[in-house]
Each structure stands twice: as structure tokens, then as C-alpha cells.
């Protein structure tokens, strides 16, 4: 109870409102993942989960082509959504943890996402990630997979992700939940 009395949980339900709206709009793309930023060309959008300053444009599932689904943007935090969220997260001052929730793969992923090398807090990250994975898997008897990096081949490595930045930049334990289908 004392933990709950001293913990504030902040939920940002949609970080990419224009991209989300486009997935449901007539003529839109249900699998659209980028924002709708005008890139001064024929292709729109920046992948907000490649626009963070943790191995930004490091080459792991990234592209500098604005037409790519994994376009990194012109610089870290060049997407206004990433920049605003970064500024907000930095203002918290004592951020301990961060969950970035995506769809879909039934995964719980801890840092690092851009390399299979262990992070400085690898043992703590593994323990917490394993516990979260077990709790999620047991809730509806649907198995999730936990891992760091490529999660033992369950997913690809990715540079410039938000949880890697929250861990590297703020010292918060950042995780990604890839929801089940």
C-alpha cells in the first residue's frame, strides 16, 4: 500500500494521434505506423519509435528514406510528438519506469533494443521483465515471450526506440509491450 501511495502513474493513450486517425480514415492505411508529418516530398511521416536519441539511425531496422515505414526523421526528436514527450518525461525528475505499448507480437522487451549486448542493469531488467512476462501470460493463459535485443530471435533489433532512450537518457527502466494479436 505504501508503494501505491507514493507512486504516480501517467498514461498517454495515443502518442501519434494523426497517424492513428489515418489508420481508420476512408482511404487510409490500417497498418500505418508513422505520424503524418509533411516531409517536403511524396512520402509522409516519421516512425516515432525510431526518432529517439538512443542509437538513433544506428542501422538496426531504420531508414533515412522518408518513404520507408521505419524512417528515422532528420534528427533525434525531429518529430514533434517525440520531442514533446521527451520534454515531458524529462520534467518528471524521478521517472523510475516506462512502458511503451505497441501492437502486436505478444512480447515483453527490455533494453537494449538495438543490440544483443547486455545493458549495465541487465540482471534487474531480466528479473523485472521475466516477472511482468509471467504475470501477463498467466492473466489470460496466452503466452508472451520476454527478452532483450532481438529476444532470442523473436523480433528484430531496432535503433532509436523510446524505451532505450528512457533507460539511457533518464535512467528509467524502459520496456516495450507488444500486445497479442
TIBAMI-752299 format. One line per 10 residues: number of its first residue (from 1); for each residue z, y, x of N, C-alpha, C. Coordinates in nm, 4 decimals, padded with zeros to 6 digits. Example, Ala and Ser with C-alpha at 12.3 -4.5 7.8 and 13.67 -1.06 7.14 Angstrom:
REM residues 2
1> 00.7800,-00.5690,01.3190,00.7800,-00.4500,01.2300,00.7800,-00.3300,01.3200  00.7080,-00.2250,01.2850,00.7140,-00.1060,01.3670,00.7870,00.0030,01.2900
END
This chain:
REM residues 181
1> 00.0000,-00.1201,00.0823,00.0000,00.0000,00.0000,00.0000,00.1264,00.0867  00.0739,00.1247,00.1978,00.0779,00.2438,00.2826,-00.0605,00.2742,00.3408  -00.1366,00.1691,00.3713,-00.2728,00.1900,00.4200,-00.3562,00.2620,00.3148  -00.3481,00.2155,00.1905,-00.4260,00.2773,00.0838,-00.3823,00.4209,00.0578  -00.2529,00.4495,00.0748,-00.2022,00.5845,00.0530,-00.2476,00.6830,00.1602  -00.2894,00.6333,00.2749,-00.3290,00.7223,00.3848,-00.4770,00.7130,00.4178  -00.5539,00.6470,00.3325,-00.6957,00.6276,00.3579,-00.7796,00.6975,00.2524  -00.8784,00.7692,00.2976,-00.9730,00.8319,00.2071,-01.1058,00.7595,00.2211  -01.1626,00.7198,00.1097,-01.2933,00.6545,00.1082,-01.3932,00.7532,00.0502  -01.5011,00.7766,00.1230,-01.6065,00.8675,00.0793,-01.7314,00.7839,00.0548
11> -01.7919,00.7997,-00.0604,-01.9133,00.7261,-00.0934,-02.0267,00.8261,-00.1122  -02.1321,00.8076,-00.0360,-02.2545,00.8850,-00.0534,-02.3538,00.7874,-00.1157  -02.3760,00.7956,-00.2468,-02.4519,00.6902,-00.3143,-02.5981,00.6795,-00.2729  -02.6630,00.7913,-00.2458,-02.8035,00.7877,-00.2055,-02.8242,00.8945,-00.0991  -02.8593,00.8524,00.0206,-02.8835,00.9456,00.1304,-03.0282,00.9953,00.1262  -03.1144,00.9231,00.0619,-03.2575,00.9525,00.0603,-03.3057,00.9737,-00.0842  -03.2639,01.0828,-00.1500,-03.2954,01.0978,-00.2925,-03.4442,01.1093,-00.3239  -03.5213,01.1809,-00.2430,-03.6634,01.1932,-00.2744,-03.7384,01.0624,-00.2495  -03.7001,00.9897,-00.1461,-03.7600,00.8588,-00.1212,-03.7236,00.7591,-00.2302  -03.5987,00.7630,-00.2729,-03.5519,00.6751,-00.3807,-03.6278,00.7045,-00.5098
21> -03.6403,00.8329,-00.5429,-03.7122,00.8707,-00.6647,-03.8568,00.8220,-00.6585  -03.9206,00.8323,-00.5413,-04.0588,00.7899,-00.5247,-04.0761,00.6402,-00.5500  -03.9728,00.5610,-00.5224,-03.9848,00.4165,-00.5450,-03.9976,00.3826,-00.6926  -03.9520,00.4708,-00.7803,-03.9589,00.4465,-00.9248,-04.0628,00.5324,-00.9954  -04.1227,00.6290,-00.9272,-04.2178,00.7214,-00.9889,-04.3493,00.6512,-01.0205  -04.4161,00.6921,-01.1292,-04.5509,00.6393,-01.1549,-04.6404,00.6689,-01.0340  -04.7079,00.5684,-00.9865,-04.7931,00.5837,-00.8698,-04.7175,00.5780,-00.7380  -04.5864,00.5585,-00.7447,-04.5037,00.5491,-00.6247,-04.5142,00.4115,-00.5610  -04.4279,00.3865,-00.4674,-04.4285,00.2611,-00.3922,-04.2887,00.2020,-00.3999  -04.2740,00.0904,-00.4690,-04.1417,00.0302,-00.4895,-04.0745,-00.0070,-00.3572
31> -04.1514,-00.0305,-00.2518,-04.0951,-00.0703,-00.1231,-04.0909,00.0454,-00.0223  -04.1040,00.1690,-00.0697,-04.0989,00.2864,00.0172,-03.9618,00.2963,00.0810  -03.9551,00.3244,00.2126,-03.8258,00.3312,00.2815,-03.7987,00.4652,00.3474  -03.9000,00.5495,00.3635,-03.8828,00.6773,00.4324,-03.8476,00.7876,00.3318  -03.8087,00.9054,00.3857,-03.7966,01.0205,00.2978,-03.9374,01.0679,00.2638  -03.9504,01.1819,00.2013,-04.0831,01.2302,00.1610,-04.1220,01.3556,00.2387  -04.0657,01.3743,00.3555,-04.0932,01.4898,00.4408,-04.2431,01.5048,00.4660  -04.2901,01.6278,00.4608,-04.4288,01.6576,00.4933,-04.4403,01.6602,00.6452  -04.5206,01.5712,00.7015,-04.5377,01.5607,00.8461,-04.6612,01.6352,00.8968  -04.7138,01.7274,00.8180,-04.8325,01.8045,00.8566,-04.9506,01.7137,00.8892
41> -04.9657,01.6111,00.8108,-05.0766,01.5180,00.8307,-05.0980,01.4391,00.7040  -05.1635,01.3265,00.7169,-05.1949,01.2473,00.5992,-05.0807,01.1566,00.5561  -04.9800,01.1411,00.6403,-04.8715,01.0480,00.6094,-04.7392,01.1221,00.5980  -04.6610,01.0833,00.4991,-04.5332,01.1491,00.4740,-04.4174,01.0624,00.5206  -04.3072,01.1295,00.5505,-04.1799,01.0637,00.5636,-04.1352,01.0256,00.7028  -04.0015,01.0199,00.7158,-03.9311,00.9745,00.8350,-03.8380,00.8625,00.7908  -03.8317,00.7544,00.8658,-03.7359,00.6471,00.8376,-03.5980,00.6973,00.8795  -03.5130,00.7239,00.7820,-03.3808,00.7798,00.8115,-03.2953,00.6847,00.8934  -03.3257,00.5573,00.8911,-03.2490,00.4616,00.9708,-03.3114,00.4391,01.1087  -03.3943,00.5315,01.1521,-03.4449,00.5329,01.2894,-03.4310,00.6732,01.3496
51> -03.3634,00.7644,01.2780,-03.3596,00.9053,01.3155,-03.2250,00.9477,01.3747  -03.1425,00.8521,01.4135,-03.0101,00.8806,01.4687,-03.0132,00.8716,01.6210  -02.9220,00.9423,01.6846,-02.9239,00.9572,01.8307,-02.8474,00.8457,01.9026  -02.8744,00.7228,01.8670,-02.8221,00.6067,01.9408,-02.9441,00.5223,01.9756  -02.9894,00.5350,02.0979,-03.1120,00.4698,02.1425,-03.2314,00.5155,02.0582  -03.2306,00.6449,02.0204,-03.3408,00.6997,01.9400,-03.4736,00.6748,02.0111  -03.5707,00.6277,01.9369,-03.7047,00.5962,01.9871,-03.6987,00.5040,02.1087  -03.5995,00.4157,02.1083,-03.5821,00.3245,02.2198,-03.6780,00.2079,02.2210  -03.7608,00.1967,02.1214,-03.8629,00.0938,02.1232,-03.8307,-00.0313,02.0444  -03.7123,-00.0398,01.9861,-03.6772,-00.1586,01.9077,-03.7032,-00.1292,01.7603
61> -03.8148,-00.1788,01.7107,-03.8544,-00.1594,01.5717,-03.8634,-00.0107,01.5385  -03.9366,00.0633,01.6209,-03.9580,00.2065,01.5992,-04.1045,00.2395,01.6202  -04.1444,00.3572,01.5733,-04.2808,00.4034,01.5939,-04.2818,00.5556,01.5982  -04.3713,00.6108,01.6780,-04.3924,00.7550,01.6809,-04.5109,00.7953,01.5932  -04.5692,00.7001,01.5225,-04.6774,00.7282,01.4288,-04.6186,00.7651,01.2936  -04.6527,00.8838,01.2437,-04.5969,00.9275,01.1154,-04.6425,00.8395,00.9994  -04.7443,00.7590,01.0192,-04.7914,00.6687,00.9143,-04.7133,00.5377,00.9102  -04.6326,00.5122,01.0105,-04.5565,00.3881,01.0168,-04.4335,00.3946,00.9252  -04.3969,00.2813,00.8685,-04.2738,00.2723,00.7884,-04.1492,00.2952,00.8720  -04.1601,00.2798,01.0038,-04.0446,00.2948,01.0928,-04.0622,00.4155,01.1851
71> -04.1222,00.5208,01.1299,-04.1436,00.6456,01.2041,-04.0094,00.7106,01.2359  -03.9873,00.7415,01.3638,-03.8573,00.7916,01.4117,-03.8368,00.9410,01.3906  -03.9414,01.0131,01.3549,-03.9315,01.1581,01.3443,-03.9625,01.2233,01.4771  -03.9526,01.3553,01.4808,-03.9896,01.4302,01.6010,-03.8773,01.4380,01.7030  -03.7541,01.4123,01.6602,-03.6360,01.4168,01.7473,-03.5207,01.3534,01.6714  -03.4132,01.3163,01.7404,-03.2956,01.2694,01.6664,-03.2499,01.3765,01.5672  -03.2179,01.3345,01.4482,-03.1683,01.4221,01.3414,-03.2715,01.5239,01.2949  -03.4010,01.4978,01.3197,-03.5045,01.5886,01.2711,-03.5204,01.5789,01.1201  -03.4788,01.4697,01.0604,-03.4789,01.4575,00.9146,-03.3553,01.5288,00.8612  -03.3745,01.6164,00.7649,-03.2638,01.6971,00.7139,-03.1506,01.6097,00.6595
81> -03.1855,01.4960,00.5989,-03.0824,01.4077,00.5431,-02.9917,01.3538,00.6537  -03.0512,01.3081,00.7626,-02.9728,01.2567,00.8755,-02.8895,01.3680,00.9379  -02.9481,01.4859,00.9514,-02.8780,01.5977,01.0119,-02.7576,01.6410,00.9279  -02.7750,01.6503,00.7968,-02.6638,01.6890,00.7091,-02.5527,01.5847,00.7093  -02.5911,01.4581,00.7057,-02.4903,01.3525,00.7064,-02.4171,01.3479,00.8398  -02.4872,01.3682,00.9493,-02.4246,01.3762,01.0821,-02.3214,01.4877,01.0841  -02.3603,01.6068,01.0378,-02.2691,01.7213,01.0364,-02.1459,01.6921,00.9517  -02.1669,01.6299,00.8360,-02.0528,01.5952,00.7510,-01.9616,01.4937,00.8201  -02.0188,01.3898,00.8758,-01.9378,01.2857,00.9412,-01.8602,01.3432,01.0592  -01.9207,01.4327,01.1351,-01.8505,01.4966,01.2461,-01.7354,01.5829,01.1972
91> -01.7463,01.6396,01.0781,-01.6416,01.7277,01.0243,-01.5169,01.6505,00.9801  -01.5301,01.5214,00.9596,-01.4157,01.4417,00.9129,-01.3065,01.4375,01.0189  -01.3429,01.4243,01.1431,-01.2460,01.4335,01.2521,-01.1746,01.3050,01.2867  -01.1445,01.2215,01.1928,-01.0740,01.0963,01.2218,-01.1429,00.9780,01.1542  -01.2730,00.9799,01.1543,-01.3500,00.8729,01.0925,-01.3233,00.7422,01.1671  -01.2774,00.6424,01.0951,-01.2436,00.5132,01.1555,-01.3509,00.4077,01.1340  -01.4211,00.4170,01.0226,-01.5206,00.3158,00.9910,-01.6332,00.3736,00.9096  -01.7437,00.3030,00.9097,-01.8628,00.3495,00.8398,-01.9440,00.2282,00.7963  -01.9827,00.2239,00.6711,-02.0694,00.1182,00.6192,-02.2007,00.1810,00.5756  -02.3099,00.1261,00.6228,-02.4438,00.1699,00.5848,-02.5020,00.0560,00.5022
101> -02.5248,00.0794,00.3737,-02.5622,-00.0291,00.2832,-02.7110,-00.0206,00.2519  -02.7810,-00.1311,00.2783,-02.9260,-00.1416,00.2615,-02.9581,-00.2594,00.1707  -03.0854,-00.2726,00.1405,-03.1318,-00.3917,00.0721,-03.2579,-00.4398,00.1427  -03.2804,-00.5610,00.1596,-03.1931,-00.6724,00.1326,-03.2178,-00.7817,00.2338  -03.1172,-00.8556,00.2698,-03.1288,-00.9699,00.3602,-03.0041,-01.0566,00.3620  -02.8979,-01.0175,00.2923,-02.7713,-01.0914,00.2910,-02.7120,-01.1011,00.4318  -02.6948,-00.9847,00.4938,-02.6426,-00.9776,00.6295,-02.5295,-00.8757,00.6390  -02.4379,-00.9002,00.7315,-02.3402,-00.8018,00.7763,-02.3672,-00.7850,00.9251  -02.3993,-00.6614,00.9662,-02.4409,-00.6360,01.1039,-02.3482,-00.5353,01.1697  -02.3037,-00.5675,01.2901,-02.2206,-00.4765,01.3676,-02.2968,-00.4245,01.4873
111> -02.2429,-00.3220,01.5530,-02.3109,-00.2665,01.6706,-02.3057,-00.3636,01.7885  -02.4004,-00.3514,01.8625,-02.5194,-00.2688,01.8634,-02.6309,-00.3324,01.7806  -02.7173,-00.2492,01.7239,-02.8337,-00.2998,01.6535,-02.9582,-00.2990,01.7397  -02.9555,-00.2266,01.8507,-03.0762,-00.2129,01.9333,-03.0769,-00.3050,02.0551  -02.9703,-00.3808,02.0757,-02.9649,-00.4732,02.1894,-02.8725,-00.5895,02.1545  -02.8941,-00.7001,02.2198,-02.8035,-00.8136,02.2037,-02.6866,-00.8076,02.3014  -02.6807,-00.7045,02.3835,-02.5674,-00.6875,02.4753,-02.4424,-00.6493,02.3955  -02.3274,-00.7006,02.4324,-02.2055,-00.6678,02.3582,-02.1620,-00.5230,02.3798  -02.1060,-00.4643,02.2760,-02.0517,-00.3287,02.2837,-01.9137,-00.3347,02.3489  -01.8572,-00.2197,02.3884,-01.7248,-00.2203,02.4519,-01.6135,-00.2809,02.3654
121> -01.6266,-00.2720,02.2336,-01.5251,-00.3256,02.1423,-01.5725,-00.4536,02.0745  -01.6502,-00.5312,02.1466,-01.7178,-00.6472,02.0888,-01.6218,-00.7421,02.0155  -01.5094,-00.7744,02.0763,-01.4175,-00.8697,02.0122,-01.3646,-00.8171,01.8798  -01.3272,-00.6886,01.8745,-01.2782,-00.6286,01.7496,-01.3898,-00.6243,01.6454  -01.5094,-00.5900,01.6887,-01.6250,-00.5832,01.5983,-01.6557,-00.7213,01.5415  -01.6496,-00.8234,01.6245,-01.6746,-00.9604,01.5787,-01.5675,-01.0041,01.4789  -01.4415,-00.9774,01.5091,-01.3329,-01.0189,01.4189,-01.3460,-00.9519,01.2825  -01.3627,-00.8194,01.2805,-01.3744,-00.7483,01.1535,-01.5018,-00.7887,01.0803  -01.6127,-00.7983,01.1513,-01.7388,-00.8375,01.0893,-01.7333,-00.9769,01.0296  -01.6725,-01.0694,01.1014,-01.6580,-01.2057,01.0501,-01.5719,-01.2072,00.9243
131> -01.4629,-01.1311,00.9242,-01.3756,-01.1243,00.8058,-01.4477,-01.0629,00.6861  -01.5230,-00.9555,00.7091,-01.5992,-00.8953,00.5993,-01.7030,-00.9931,00.5471  -01.7728,-01.0588,00.6386,-01.8765,-01.1539,00.6002,-01.8191,-01.2678,00.5153  -01.7048,-01.3194,00.5560,-01.6400,-01.4273,00.4808,-01.6012,-01.3799,00.3413  -01.5408,-01.2615,00.3322,-01.4987,-01.2084,00.2020,-01.6186,-01.1868,00.1101  -01.7255,-01.1302,00.1632,-01.8450,-01.1055,00.0821,-01.9072,-01.2381,00.0391  -01.9187,-01.3321,00.1307,-01.9793,-01.4620,00.0994,-01.8990,-01.5374,-00.0059  -01.7673,-01.5284,00.0011,-01.6816,-01.6020,-00.0916,-01.6734,-01.5394,-00.2301  -01.7066,-01.4111,-00.2412,-01.6914,-01.3418,-00.3692,-01.7775,-01.4039,-00.4786  -01.9029,-01.4316,-00.4492,-01.9923,-01.4915,-00.5489,-02.0565,-01.6198,-00.4981
141> -01.9936,-01.6812,-00.3973,-02.0435,-01.8053,-00.3391,-02.1911,-01.7928,-00.2982  -02.2214,-01.6817,-00.2303,-02.3562,-01.6564,-00.1787,-02.3406,-01.6254,-00.0307  -02.3953,-01.7103,00.0538,-02.3731,-01.6972,00.1976,-02.4465,-01.5786,00.2583  -02.3701,-01.4948,00.3247,-02.4226,-01.3881,00.4090,-02.4136,-01.4367,00.5533  -02.4844,-01.3705,00.6421,-02.4794,-01.4005,00.7846,-02.4276,-01.2781,00.8571  -02.3359,-01.2973,00.9514,-02.2852,-01.1874,01.0323,-02.3377,-01.1993,01.1743  -02.3608,-01.0839,01.2358,-02.3960,-01.0817,01.3763,-02.4118,-00.9401,01.4266  -02.4315,-00.9293,01.5552,-02.4654,-00.8024,01.6181,-02.6051,-00.8196,01.6787  -02.6650,-00.7084,01.7207,-02.8000,-00.7185,01.7759,-02.8950,-00.7750,01.6730  -02.9638,-00.8835,01.7070,-03.0549,-00.9460,01.6116,-02.9858,-01.0537,01.5276
151> -02.8529,-01.0565,01.5316,-02.7729,-01.1519,01.4517,-02.8235,-01.2943,01.4709  -02.8379,-01.3310,01.5976,-02.8841,-01.4656,01.6334,-03.0190,-01.4991,01.5716  -03.1079,-01.4007,01.5696,-03.2426,-01.4217,01.5187,-03.2579,-01.4018,01.3692  -03.1529,-01.3585,01.3002,-03.1608,-01.3393,01.1553,-03.2348,-01.2121,01.1164  -03.2444,-01.1162,01.2096,-03.3117,-00.9894,01.1837,-03.3640,-00.9371,01.3174  -03.4373,-00.8313,01.3138,-03.4943,-00.7702,01.4331,-03.3971,-00.6677,01.4918  -03.4124,-00.6381,01.6200,-03.3392,-00.5278,01.6812,-03.3971,-00.3968,01.6279  -03.3129,-00.2927,01.6207,-03.3584,-00.1634,01.5688,-03.2896,-00.0501,01.6438  -03.3677,00.0418,01.6964,-03.3161,00.1601,01.7666,-03.2969,00.2751,01.6684  -03.2022,00.3638,01.7003,-03.1843,00.4863,01.6233,-03.1158,00.4710,01.4898
161> -03.0311,00.3694,01.4750,-02.9684,00.3454,01.3453,-02.8370,00.4221,01.3293  -02.8020,00.4472,01.2056,-02.6828,00.5245,01.1737,-02.5529,00.4564,01.2189  -02.5322,00.3267,01.1936,-02.4070,00.2651,01.2391,-02.3910,00.2635,01.3910  -02.4998,00.2498,01.4643,-02.4893,00.2578,01.6100,-02.4470,00.3978,01.6518  -02.4989,00.5001,01.5823,-02.4587,00.6371,01.6141,-02.3124,00.6622,01.5773  -02.2690,00.6156,01.4600,-02.1294,00.6414,01.4209,-02.0342,00.5729,01.5188  -02.0734,00.4577,01.5707,-01.9914,00.3883,01.6701,-01.9979,00.4595,01.8046  -02.1181,00.4895,01.8512,-02.1372,00.5510,01.9821,-02.0965,00.6986,01.9827  -02.1342,00.7714,01.8794,-02.1102,00.9151,01.8759,-01.9728,00.9565,01.8275  -01.9135,00.8773,01.7375,-01.7851,00.9149,01.6780,-01.6726,00.8160,01.7065
171> -01.7049,00.7026,01.7614,-01.6024,00.6017,01.7864,-01.5580,00.5276,01.6618  -01.6326,00.5408,01.5527,-01.6015,00.4700,01.4282,-01.6694,00.3334,01.4310  -01.6059,00.2346,01.3740,-01.6687,00.1028,01.3656,-01.7767,00.1087,01.2583  -01.9016,00.1082,01.3012,-02.0142,00.1187,01.2096,-02.0765,-00.0171,01.1838  -02.0970,-00.0472,01.0569,-02.1578,-00.1741,01.0158,-02.2692,-00.1467,00.9154  -02.3633,-00.2385,00.9085,-02.4663,-00.2370,00.8053,-02.4457,-00.3583,00.7163  -02.4476,-00.3352,00.5870,-02.4547,-00.4439,00.4889,-02.5971,-00.4469,00.4381  -02.6646,-00.5571,00.4592,-02.7938,-00.5818,00.3965,-02.7631,-00.6672,00.2745  -02.7747,-00.6073,00.1560,-02.7368,-00.6753,00.0325,-02.8229,-00.7985,00.0077  -02.7746,-00.8855,-00.0776,-02.8521,-01.0046,-00.1096,-02.9669,-00.9688,-00.2022
181> -03.0698,-01.0542,-00.2071,-03.1837,-01.0268,-00.2973,-03.1389,-01.0218,-00.4430
END
